[in-house]
Amino acid sequence: MTARSLVKDLTVLADRVAADAVADDALITLPAGASWSINVHTAERGVGEAFRVAPVLRTANDLSALARA
């Protein structure tokens, strides 16, 4: 992931995709332009793209956006 703006508390809710899925990192804060990789381990095949989008890839920014809506 590369942040386009400040990203607070980036996390992957991996078990939403596969019960055995485990992310190797969580609650990462990135300034704009910074990059970070989170590896997810699972026996499930063909689910890699699902870890890159909401509601699996989440940030505290999501909560802030909901509060303003």
Secondary structure, 3 states (H helix, E strand, C coil): CECCCCEEEEEECHHHCCCCCEECCCCEEECCCCECCCCEECCCCCCHHHHHCCCCEECHHHHHHHHHC
